[in-house]
Amino acid sequence: MASPVKLKVLDGVARIVIDAPPVNAQSLAVRRGLWEAVRMAEADPKVRALAILGAGRNFSAGAEISEFEGAGQEPWFGTVFNRIEACAKPVVAGIAGAALGGGLELALACHFRLAAPDAKLGLPEVKLGLVPGAGGTQRTPRLIGAEAALRMMLTGEPMGARAAEKLGLVDGVVEGDLAETTLALARELGQAGEGPTRRSRDARAGLEDPRGFEAAIAAARAALAADPARARLEAPHRVIDCIEGALLLPFETGLAYELDAFEELRAGRQSAALRHVFFAERAAARPARLGGEKPGVVARIGVVGGGKAGAELAAAAAARGVGVRLMEQDTAHVQAAKVRIEALLAAEVAAGRMKAEAVASALERVTGTEEDDGLAGCDLVIETLPDESGLKGDLLARLSELLGAGPVLATCARSPELDLLAAPLAHPDRFIALRFSEAAHQAGLVEVGALEGASGEAVALGFGLARALGLQAVFAEPAVVALVAGAGRAAAEEQVARGEASAEEVNAAWAGFGLAPPMEGAGMADLAAWRAEALVRPACLAMANAAALMLAQGAVETAAALDVAMIAAGTFPREAGGPLHWAEAEGLAKVEAALAERAESHGAALWEPAPQFGELVKNGLGWADL
């Protein structure tokens, strides 16, 4: 098999290109290829300098994350990058597109770095519950100081090429041909015959003010402690520790400290959960129910009904650049809906989630109609009447006949009985359900539901709307999240009713785990960690059991999709991976036994173990095997 790393010698320069589509991830094959290319280039007397580039649009977007699931194979990232930094000949990186995670760590190990204007440089490992593990926490602060390094690694957000140049992370931004300029710089350095004039490990610019460095570390620790949602995460604390190590420890010792932190986190539950979610979110966006269709492009939607739900949906769509045709019974109702929409957008501005100058253009995207033909040209038409109005059935039937084979028709009905709503429709194959986890302009999730006869195109437009609104979509029967989350609340209410805990204790335990406190009107007690963990455990058990039952009933395609839905809706903490991942991490046999014990002592209604637990335990399988 051909190596994904290509080596070609041109005028004394070894041109090393990572060619591993789509994003040049640092797989084992890439690492082996880099190792061998550098070895050959250094041994070749005709080569005076090296240039490392990425094929296509990206330099390298980081590690092959699936490799983190098992024992790492050599050469590991740090081994390769240290070899590059130690090269006796100058090494220049030409960075286009993404240089993220291990991709940026590779660039930092090179002696000089040039970037294209579109380059994005970042160390996003914290989002996976990790620290950079191949020198990122040691080289970065030596180059740019603690404050900028902390901001980069604690947020996980990338910076642009110009910002990187200003900080000193790259040596220049190239407006012209990046590859040619990179080769030219390498050639110039090689012809000088002086070998590498600098290495990131030897950089002192970021360490020149030790007091300022430590002040930035102290400020980061204080900010983390003041944010309960972040403070319960393991990786940010370790990031701060490792960056502090760049000031306090010799370089090699700092690398070893960083790698130990990386390996401890990689083996821990939080990172395993976050990696599970990373893959699960991508899979949930491509459900089997799409039938090979890609999410549809939604440029304009029709919103039928300008009440609370309709105004929220219209505001969400308009704010994201989607055109909205708002249908109401008369001009007065259209104007009243527009007033609601404007108020919602003003509230978003006040909350800092939207810029004031964007409101006018958003409102211009909303037009009203009272005419039956006013929905022509829409990609998707959504009725938003309240379930209790009693008007949904007749309205949907009229809309289905009116729209014909044109726009897809959707309902925001919270009832799971889609078959009853679809029965009188002229075109049930073009009918879907959209359930937002909260008010549409503040939601994180939309559950897309459809009957078996609905077309892939119709479902794809539901997913397309979610993408346009910046929401996570999951193909599921309506109310799956509400039912699973409801089981957790029922467990909490049972604890309080039986005197097993006070409402304040339950609230504190839930908040400490990352869940919204369930007992309205009650405060929060001061709990020891062991007590909090014990009190939130029944809720997790109940939600895992309810989720398993939903999966057995086919209410959602996969366990991973259900986990994603719960997290996106804000009803299970991301760092715990979702209720079904939590159960597998706990041990399915252990969870089944705990459920059976509570079923005997508390009653079967909430606690009788779902049959899948026994089946999976008996066969030594996990949720992914279903």
C-alpha positions as CSV (number, residue, x, y, z in Angstrom):
1,M,0.0,0.0,0.0
2,A,1.4,3.4,-1.0
3,S,2.4,5.7,1.8
4,P,0.1,8.8,2.4
5,V,3.2,10.9,2.7
6,K,5.0,11.8,-0.5
7,L,8.7,12.8,-0.7
8,K,10.3,14.6,-3.7
9,V,13.6,16.4,-3.7
10,L,13.7,19.6,-5.7
11,D,16.8,21.9,-5.8
12,G,18.1,20.7,-2.5
13,V,14.8,20.8,-0.7
14,A,12.9,17.7,0.4
15,R,9.2,18.4,-0.4
16,I,7.2,16.3,2.0
17,V,3.4,16.2,1.4
18,I,0.8,14.7,3.6
19,D,-1.8,13.2,1.2
20,A,-4.5,11.6,3.3
21,P,-7.9,12.9,2.2
22,P,-10.2,14.4,3.3
23,V,-8.3,16.3,6.0
24,N,-4.8,14.8,6.2
25,A,-5.5,13.3,9.7
26,Q,-2.4,12.1,11.6
27,S,-3.1,8.4,11.3
28,L,-0.5,5.7,12.0
29,A,0.3,5.5,8.3
30,V,0.8,9.2,8.2
31,R,3.1,9.1,11.2
32,R,5.1,6.3,9.8
33,G,5.3,8.1,6.5
34,L,6.5,11.3,8.1
35,W,9.1,9.4,10.1
36,E,10.5,7.7,7.1
37,A,10.5,10.8,4.9
38,V,12.4,12.8,7.5
39,R,14.9,10.0,7.9
40,M,15.5,9.7,4.2
41,A,15.8,13.5,3.8
42,E,18.2,13.9,6.6
43,A,20.4,11.0,5.3
44,D,20.4,12.4,1.7
45,P,23.5,14.6,1.2
46,K,21.7,16.4,-1.7
47,V,19.0,17.6,0.7
48,R,19.8,20.8,2.6
49,A,16.3,21.6,4.0
50,L,12.8,20.2,4.3
51,A,9.4,21.6,3.5
52,I,6.3,19.9,5.0
53,L,2.9,20.6,3.3
54,G,-0.6,19.2,3.2
55,A,-2.2,18.0,-0.1
56,G,-5.6,19.6,-0.9
57,R,-7.1,22.3,1.2
58,N,-5.7,21.4,4.6
59,F,-2.4,21.0,6.3
60,S,-3.6,18.5,8.8
61,A,-6.8,18.6,10.9
62,G,-5.4,16.5,13.7
63,A,-5.3,12.9,15.0
64,E,-7.3,10.0,13.7
65,I,-9.5,10.0,16.8
66,S,-10.6,6.4,16.5
67,E,-7.0,5.4,17.3
68,F,-7.4,6.8,20.8
69,E,-9.7,3.8,21.7
70,G,-6.8,1.4,22.0
71,A,-3.2,1.3,22.9
72,G,-1.3,3.8,20.7
73,Q,1.0,2.3,18.1
74,E,4.5,3.6,17.5
75,P,5.6,5.9,16.2
76,W,3.3,8.0,18.4
77,F,2.8,11.7,17.6
78,G,5.3,13.0,20.0
79,T,8.0,10.6,18.8
80,V,7.6,11.8,15.2
81,F,7.4,15.5,16.1
82,N,10.4,15.4,18.4
83,R,12.3,13.7,15.6
84,I,11.3,16.5,13.2
85,E,12.4,19.2,15.7
86,A,15.7,17.5,16.2
87,C,16.4,17.3,12.5
88,A,19.9,18.7,11.7
89,K,18.5,20.5,8.6
90,P,16.0,23.4,8.5
91,V,12.3,22.3,8.4
92,V,9.6,24.7,7.2
93,A,5.9,24.1,7.5
94,G,3.5,25.5,4.9
95,I,0.1,25.7,6.6
96,A,-3.1,26.0,4.5
97,G,-6.6,25.4,5.8
98,A,-6.8,23.5,9.1
99,A,-3.8,22.9,11.3
100,L,-5.6,21.5,14.3
101,G,-4.6,19.3,17.2
102,G,-1.8,17.0,16.1
103,G,-1.6,19.0,12.9
104,L,-0.6,22.2,14.7
105,E,1.7,20.2,17.0
106,L,3.4,19.0,13.8
107,A,3.8,22.6,12.6
108,L,5.1,23.7,16.0
109,A,7.9,21.0,15.8
110,C,9.0,22.6,12.5
111,H,11.6,25.3,12.7
112,F,9.7,27.9,10.6
113,R,6.0,28.2,9.9
114,L,4.3,30.0,7.0
115,A,0.5,30.2,6.7
116,A,-2.0,30.9,4.0
117,P,-4.6,33.7,4.8
118,D,-7.3,31.0,5.2
119,A,-5.3,29.0,7.7
120,K,-7.0,28.0,11.0
121,L,-4.7,27.0,13.8
122,G,-6.0,25.4,17.0
123,L,-5.6,22.9,19.8
124,P,-9.2,21.6,20.3
125,E,-8.3,18.5,22.4
126,V,-10.2,19.9,25.5
127,K,-13.5,19.3,23.6
128,L,-12.6,15.6,23.7
129,G,-11.7,15.6,27.3
130,L,-8.0,15.6,26.5
131,V,-4.9,17.8,26.6
132,P,-2.6,18.1,23.6
133,G,-0.4,15.1,23.9
134,A,2.5,15.8,21.5
135,G,4.1,19.0,22.7
136,G,1.3,21.4,22.3
137,T,1.2,22.5,25.9
138,Q,5.0,22.9,26.0
139,R,5.9,24.5,22.7
140,T,2.9,26.9,22.4
141,P,3.4,28.9,25.7
142,R,7.2,29.1,24.9
143,L,6.3,30.9,21.7
144,I,3.2,33.0,22.7
145,G,3.0,33.1,26.5
146,A,0.6,31.7,29.0
147,E,-2.4,34.0,28.4
148,A,-2.7,33.3,24.7
149,A,-1.9,29.6,25.1
150,L,-4.5,29.2,27.8
151,R,-7.2,30.9,25.8
152,M,-6.3,28.7,22.8
153,M,-6.4,25.4,24.7
154,L,-9.2,26.0,27.2
155,T,-11.6,27.1,24.5
156,G,-10.4,24.7,21.9
157,E,-11.3,27.4,19.3
158,P,-9.0,28.0,16.3
159,M,-7.4,31.3,15.5
160,G,-6.9,32.8,12.0
161,A,-3.5,33.2,10.3
162,R,-3.2,36.9,11.0
163,A,-3.8,36.5,14.7
164,A,-1.3,33.7,14.8
165,E,1.3,35.8,13.0
166,K,0.7,38.7,15.5
167,L,1.2,36.3,18.4
168,G,4.3,34.8,16.9
169,L,2.8,31.3,16.3
170,V,3.6,31.6,12.6
171,D,6.4,33.6,11.0
172,G,4.4,35.0,8.1
173,V,1.2,34.9,6.1
174,V,1.6,34.2,2.4
175,E,-0.8,35.9,0.0
176,G,0.5,34.1,-3.1
177,D,1.5,30.5,-3.8
178,L,2.0,29.0,-0.3
179,A,3.8,25.8,-1.6
180,E,6.3,27.8,-3.7
181,T,7.0,30.3,-1.0
182,T,7.5,27.5,1.6
183,L,9.9,25.8,-0.7
184,A,11.7,29.0,-1.4
185,L,12.2,29.8,2.3
186,A,13.5,26.2,2.9
187,R,15.9,26.6,-0.1
188,E,17.2,29.9,1.3
189,L,17.7,28.5,4.7
190,G,19.4,25.4,3.3
191,Q,21.7,27.4,1.1
192,A,22.8,29.4,4.2
193,G,24.3,26.1,5.4
194,E,23.8,26.9,9.1
195,G,21.3,24.2,9.9
196,P,18.3,25.0,12.1
197,T,18.7,28.4,13.7
198,R,16.0,27.9,16.2
199,R,13.6,25.3,17.7
200,S,10.3,25.9,19.5
201,R,11.6,24.0,22.5
202,D,14.3,26.7,22.9
203,A,12.0,29.6,22.5
204,R,11.9,32.1,25.3
205,A,9.6,34.9,24.1
206,G,6.6,33.5,26.0
207,L,8.6,32.9,29.2
208,E,10.3,36.3,29.5
209,D,7.8,37.5,32.2
210,P,7.5,34.7,34.8
211,R,5.3,36.7,37.1
212,G,2.9,37.6,34.3
213,F,3.0,33.9,33.2
214,E,2.0,32.8,36.7
215,A,-0.6,35.5,37.0
216,A,-2.3,34.2,33.8
217,I,-2.2,30.7,35.3
218,A,-3.8,31.8,38.6
219,A,-6.4,33.8,36.7
220,A,-7.3,30.7,34.6
221,R,-7.6,28.6,37.7
222,A,-9.8,31.1,39.4
223,A,-12.1,31.5,36.4
224,L,-12.4,27.7,36.1
225,A,-13.3,27.4,39.8
226,A,-16.0,30.1,39.4
227,D,-17.7,28.2,36.5
228,P,-19.4,25.0,37.9
229,A,-20.1,23.7,34.4
230,R,-16.4,23.9,33.5
231,A,-15.0,23.1,36.9
232,R,-16.4,19.5,36.9
233,L,-14.5,18.8,33.7
234,E,-11.1,17.1,34.2
235,A,-9.3,18.2,31.0
236,P,-9.3,22.0,31.6
237,H,-7.6,21.6,34.9
238,R,-4.9,19.4,33.4
239,V,-4.4,21.9,30.5
240,I,-3.6,24.6,33.0
241,D,-1.2,22.3,34.9
242,C,0.6,21.4,31.7
243,I,1.0,24.9,30.5
244,E,2.3,25.9,33.9
245,G,4.8,23.1,33.5
246,A,6.2,24.9,30.4
247,L,7.5,27.6,32.8
248,L,8.5,25.4,35.7
249,L,9.9,22.2,34.1
250,P,12.7,21.4,31.7
251,F,11.4,20.8,28.2
252,E,11.8,17.0,28.2
253,T,10.2,16.7,31.7
254,G,7.3,18.9,30.6
255,L,6.7,16.6,27.6
256,A,6.6,13.6,29.9
257,Y,4.2,15.4,32.2
258,E,2.0,16.3,29.3
259,L,2.0,12.8,27.9
260,D,1.1,11.3,31.3
261,A,-1.8,13.8,31.6
262,F,-3.0,12.8,28.1
263,E,-2.8,9.1,28.8
264,E,-4.7,9.4,32.1
265,L,-7.4,11.4,30.5
266,R,-7.6,9.2,27.5
267,A,-8.2,6.2,29.8
268,G,-10.8,8.0,31.8
269,R,-14.6,8.1,31.6
270,Q,-15.0,11.7,30.6
271,S,-12.9,11.6,27.6
272,A,-14.3,8.2,26.5
273,A,-17.8,9.8,26.8
274,L,-16.8,12.9,24.8
275,R,-15.2,10.8,22.1
276,H,-18.4,8.7,21.9
277,V,-20.5,11.9,21.5
278,F,-18.1,13.2,18.8
279,F,-18.7,10.1,16.6
280,A,-22.4,9.8,17.6
281,E,-23.3,13.3,16.5
282,R,-21.8,12.7,13.1
283,A,-23.7,9.4,12.7
284,A,-26.9,10.9,14.0
285,A,-26.7,13.5,11.1
286,R,-26.7,10.6,8.6
287,P,-29.5,8.2,9.8
288,A,-30.4,5.2,7.8
289,R,-33.9,6.7,7.4
290,L,-32.5,9.3,5.0
291,G,-32.2,6.5,2.5
292,G,-29.0,7.9,1.1
293,E,-30.4,11.4,0.7
294,K,-28.2,14.3,1.9
295,P,-29.8,16.9,4.2
296,G,-31.9,19.1,1.9
297,V,-31.2,22.8,1.3
298,V,-33.8,25.0,3.0
299,A,-33.8,28.6,1.7
300,R,-37.4,29.5,2.7
301,I,-39.9,28.0,5.1
302,G,-43.6,28.6,5.5
303,V,-44.8,29.0,9.1
304,V,-48.5,28.5,9.6
305,G,-49.6,30.2,12.8
306,G,-48.1,33.2,14.3
307,G,-48.6,32.4,18.0
308,K,-45.9,31.6,20.5
309,A,-44.4,28.6,18.7
310,G,-44.8,30.1,15.2
311,A,-43.1,33.3,16.2
312,E,-40.2,31.4,17.9
313,L,-39.6,29.3,14.8
314,A,-39.8,32.3,12.5
315,A,-37.4,34.3,14.6
316,A,-34.9,31.4,14.7
317,A,-35.1,30.9,11.0
318,A,-34.8,34.6,10.1
319,A,-31.9,35.1,12.4
320,R,-30.0,32.3,10.6
321,G,-30.6,33.8,7.2
322,V,-33.6,31.6,6.2
323,G,-36.5,33.3,4.5
324,V,-39.9,33.0,6.3
325,R,-43.4,33.2,4.8
326,L,-45.8,33.6,7.8
327,M,-49.4,32.5,7.2
328,E,-52.2,33.8,9.4
329,Q,-55.9,34.2,9.1
330,D,-55.8,38.0,8.5
331,T,-53.6,41.1,8.4
332,A,-54.1,41.9,12.1
333,H,-52.8,38.5,13.1
334,V,-49.8,38.7,10.8
335,Q,-48.8,42.1,12.3
336,A,-49.3,40.7,15.8
337,A,-46.9,37.8,14.9
338,K,-44.3,40.2,13.5
339,V,-44.4,42.2,16.8
340,R,-43.7,38.9,18.7
341,I,-40.8,38.1,16.4
342,E,-39.3,41.5,16.8
343,A,-39.6,41.2,20.6
344,L,-37.9,37.8,20.5
345,L,-35.0,39.1,18.4
346,A,-34.7,42.1,20.7
347,A,-34.4,39.7,23.7
348,E,-31.6,37.8,21.8
349,V,-29.8,41.1,21.4
350,A,-30.2,41.9,25.1
351,A,-28.9,38.5,26.1
352,G,-25.8,39.0,23.9
353,R,-26.7,36.1,21.5
354,M,-27.3,38.4,18.5
355,K,-25.9,41.7,17.3
356,A,-28.3,44.6,17.2
357,E,-27.4,45.4,13.5
358,A,-28.6,42.0,12.5
359,V,-32.1,42.4,13.6
360,A,-33.3,44.7,10.8
361,S,-32.1,42.2,8.1
362,A,-33.7,39.3,10.0
363,L,-37.0,41.1,10.1
364,E,-36.8,41.8,6.4
365,R,-36.7,38.0,5.8
366,V,-40.2,37.6,7.3
367,T,-43.2,38.3,5.1
368,G,-46.8,37.6,5.9
369,T,-49.7,36.2,3.9
370,E,-53.4,35.4,4.4
371,E,-53.8,33.8,1.0
372,D,-53.9,30.1,0.3
373,D,-51.3,30.5,-2.5
374,G,-49.0,32.5,-0.3
375,L,-46.8,29.5,0.6
376,A,-45.7,28.9,-3.0
377,G,-41.9,28.9,-3.3
378,C,-41.3,27.5,0.2
379,D,-39.1,24.4,0.7
380,L,-40.9,23.3,3.9
381,V,-44.1,24.4,5.5
382,I,-44.6,23.9,9.2
383,E,-47.8,24.2,11.1
384,T,-47.3,25.5,14.7
385,L,-50.8,25.5,16.2
386,P,-51.0,24.4,19.9
387,D,-51.9,20.7,20.3
388,E,-54.8,21.6,22.5
389,S,-56.3,23.8,19.8
390,G,-58.2,20.9,18.2
391,L,-57.6,22.4,14.8
392,K,-54.5,20.6,13.7
393,G,-56.2,17.7,11.9
394,D,-58.3,19.9,9.6
395,L,-55.5,22.4,9.0
396,L,-53.0,19.7,8.1
397,A,-55.5,18.1,5.7
398,R,-56.2,21.4,4.0
399,L,-52.5,22.3,3.8
400,S,-51.6,18.8,2.3
401,E,-54.1,19.2,-0.5
402,L,-53.1,22.8,-1.0
403,L,-49.3,22.1,-1.3
404,G,-49.7,18.9,-3.3
405,A,-46.4,17.4,-4.4
406,G,-44.6,20.8,-3.8
407,P,-43.3,21.8,-0.4
408,V,-42.9,19.2,2.3
409,L,-45.4,19.6,5.1
410,A,-44.4,19.4,8.8
411,T,-46.1,19.6,12.1
412,C,-44.7,20.7,15.5
413,A,-47.3,18.5,17.2
414,R,-45.9,17.1,20.5
415,S,-48.2,14.1,20.3
416,P,-46.4,10.9,19.2
417,E,-49.5,9.7,17.2
418,L,-48.3,10.8,13.8
419,D,-50.4,8.1,12.1
420,L,-53.6,9.8,13.2
421,L,-52.4,13.2,11.9
422,A,-51.2,11.7,8.6
423,A,-54.3,9.5,7.9
424,P,-56.5,12.3,6.2
425,L,-53.6,13.8,4.3
426,A,-53.6,13.9,0.5
427,H,-49.8,13.4,0.4
428,P,-48.7,11.5,3.6
429,D,-45.4,10.7,1.9
430,R,-44.5,14.4,2.2
431,F,-45.3,14.7,5.8
432,I,-42.9,14.9,8.8
433,A,-42.9,15.9,12.4
434,L,-40.4,18.4,13.9
435,R,-40.1,18.6,17.7
436,F,-37.9,21.3,19.1
437,S,-36.3,20.6,22.5
438,E,-37.2,24.1,23.7
439,A,-38.4,27.3,22.1
440,A,-37.1,27.0,18.5
441,H,-34.9,30.1,18.8
442,Q,-33.2,28.7,21.9
443,A,-33.3,25.0,21.2
444,G,-30.3,22.6,20.8
445,L,-32.2,19.7,19.3
446,V,-34.9,18.9,16.8
447,E,-36.4,15.4,16.8
448,V,-37.4,14.6,13.2
449,G,-40.1,12.0,12.9
450,A,-41.8,10.4,10.0
451,L,-44.1,7.4,9.2
452,E,-42.7,4.5,7.3
453,G,-44.2,5.7,4.0
454,A,-42.6,9.2,4.1
455,S,-40.0,9.8,1.4
456,G,-36.3,10.2,2.1
457,E,-36.5,13.6,0.5
458,A,-39.1,14.7,3.1
459,V,-36.9,13.5,6.0
460,A,-33.9,15.1,4.4
461,L,-35.6,18.5,4.4
462,G,-36.3,18.1,8.1
463,F,-32.6,17.5,8.6
464,G,-31.8,20.4,6.3
465,L,-33.9,22.8,8.4
466,A,-32.0,21.6,11.5
467,R,-28.7,22.4,9.8
468,A,-29.9,25.8,8.6
469,L,-30.9,26.6,12.2
470,G,-27.7,25.3,13.7
471,L,-29.4,22.5,15.6
472,Q,-28.6,18.9,16.2
473,A,-31.2,16.7,14.4
474,V,-32.0,13.1,15.4
475,F,-34.5,10.9,13.6
476,A,-36.8,9.8,16.4
477,E,-40.5,9.6,17.3
478,P,-41.7,12.8,18.9
479,A,-41.3,13.0,22.7
480,V,-38.5,10.4,23.0
481,V,-36.4,12.9,24.9
482,A,-39.3,14.1,27.1
483,L,-40.1,10.5,28.0
484,V,-36.6,9.5,28.9
485,A,-35.9,12.8,30.8
486,G,-39.3,12.3,32.5
487,A,-38.1,9.0,34.0
488,G,-35.2,10.8,35.6
489,R,-37.5,13.3,37.2
490,A,-39.9,10.6,38.3
491,A,-36.9,8.9,40.1
492,A,-36.0,12.2,41.8
493,E,-39.6,12.8,42.9
494,E,-39.8,9.3,44.3
495,Q,-36.6,9.9,46.3
496,V,-38.1,12.9,47.9
497,A,-41.6,11.3,48.5
498,R,-40.0,8.3,50.2
499,G,-37.8,10.5,52.4
500,E,-34.6,9.2,50.9
501,A,-33.4,12.7,50.3
502,S,-34.6,16.3,50.6
503,A,-35.6,18.3,47.5
504,E,-32.6,20.5,48.2
505,E,-30.2,17.5,48.3
506,V,-31.6,16.1,45.0
507,N,-31.3,19.5,43.3
508,A,-27.7,19.8,44.4
509,A,-26.8,16.3,43.3
510,W,-28.4,16.9,39.8
511,A,-26.6,20.3,39.4
512,G,-23.3,18.7,40.4
513,F,-23.7,16.1,37.7
514,G,-24.6,18.6,35.1
515,L,-28.4,18.3,35.0
516,A,-31.0,21.1,35.6
517,P,-32.3,20.7,39.2
518,P,-35.7,18.8,39.0
519,M,-37.4,20.1,42.2
520,E,-38.9,23.5,41.3
521,G,-39.0,26.0,44.1
522,A,-36.4,24.2,46.2
523,G,-32.9,25.5,46.8
524,M,-29.7,23.4,46.9
525,A,-28.0,21.8,49.8
526,D,-24.3,21.6,50.4
527,L,-23.4,17.9,49.6
528,A,-20.3,15.8,49.9
529,A,-19.2,14.4,46.5
530,W,-20.0,10.8,47.5
531,R,-23.5,11.7,48.6
532,A,-24.2,13.7,45.5
533,E,-23.1,10.8,43.3
534,A,-25.3,8.4,45.3
535,L,-28.3,10.7,44.9
536,V,-28.1,11.3,41.2
537,R,-27.5,7.6,40.4
538,P,-31.2,6.5,40.6
539,A,-32.0,9.2,38.0
540,C,-29.3,7.9,35.7
541,L,-30.6,4.4,36.2
542,A,-34.1,5.4,35.4
543,M,-33.2,7.3,32.3
544,A,-31.0,4.5,31.0
545,N,-33.8,2.1,31.5
546,A,-36.3,4.3,29.8
547,A,-33.9,4.9,26.9
548,A,-33.4,1.1,26.5
549,L,-37.2,0.7,26.3
550,M,-37.4,3.5,23.7
551,L,-34.7,1.7,21.7
552,A,-36.4,-1.6,21.9
553,Q,-39.6,0.0,20.6
554,G,-37.8,1.4,17.6
555,A,-38.5,5.0,18.7
556,V,-34.9,5.9,17.7
557,E,-32.6,4.2,15.3
558,T,-29.5,3.6,17.5
559,A,-28.4,3.9,21.1
560,A,-25.9,6.5,20.1
561,A,-28.6,8.7,18.4
562,L,-30.6,8.6,21.6
563,D,-27.6,9.7,23.6
564,V,-27.0,12.6,21.2
565,A,-30.7,13.6,21.5
566,M,-30.5,13.7,25.3
567,I,-27.3,15.8,25.3
568,A,-28.4,18.2,22.6
569,A,-31.7,18.8,24.5
570,G,-29.7,19.6,27.6
571,T,-31.2,16.7,29.5
572,F,-28.0,14.7,30.1
573,P,-24.4,16.1,30.5
574,R,-22.2,15.8,27.5
575,E,-19.2,14.6,29.6
576,A,-21.3,11.6,30.7
577,G,-22.0,10.6,27.1
578,G,-25.8,10.1,27.3
579,P,-27.8,7.7,29.4
580,L,-27.0,4.5,27.4
581,H,-23.3,5.3,27.2
582,W,-23.4,6.0,30.9
583,A,-24.9,2.6,31.5
584,E,-22.3,0.8,29.4
585,A,-19.5,2.7,31.2
586,E,-21.0,1.7,34.5
587,G,-21.2,-1.9,33.4
588,L,-24.5,-3.3,31.9
589,A,-24.5,-6.2,34.4
590,K,-24.1,-3.8,37.3
591,V,-26.9,-1.5,36.0
592,E,-29.2,-4.4,35.4
593,A,-28.7,-5.7,38.9
594,A,-29.3,-2.2,40.4
595,L,-32.5,-1.8,38.4
596,A,-33.7,-5.2,39.5
597,E,-32.9,-4.4,43.1
598,R,-34.9,-1.2,42.9
599,A,-37.8,-2.9,41.1
600,E,-38.1,-5.2,44.1
601,S,-37.8,-2.5,46.7
602,H,-39.5,0.4,44.9
603,G,-41.9,-1.2,42.4
604,A,-41.6,-2.4,38.8
605,A,-43.3,0.6,37.1
606,L,-40.1,2.6,36.8
607,W,-37.5,0.1,37.6
608,E,-38.2,-3.2,35.9
609,P,-35.0,-3.7,33.8
610,A,-35.5,-3.4,30.0
611,P,-35.0,-6.8,28.4
612,Q,-32.0,-5.6,26.3
613,F,-29.9,-5.4,29.5
614,G,-30.1,-9.2,30.0
615,E,-29.6,-10.0,26.4
616,L,-26.5,-7.8,26.1
617,V,-25.0,-9.1,29.4
618,K,-25.6,-12.7,28.5
619,N,-23.9,-12.4,25.1
620,G,-21.1,-10.0,26.2
621,L,-22.3,-7.3,23.8
622,G,-22.8,-3.5,23.9
623,W,-25.3,-1.1,22.5
624,A,-23.5,-0.7,19.3
625,D,-24.0,-4.4,18.6
626,L,-27.8,-4.1,18.5
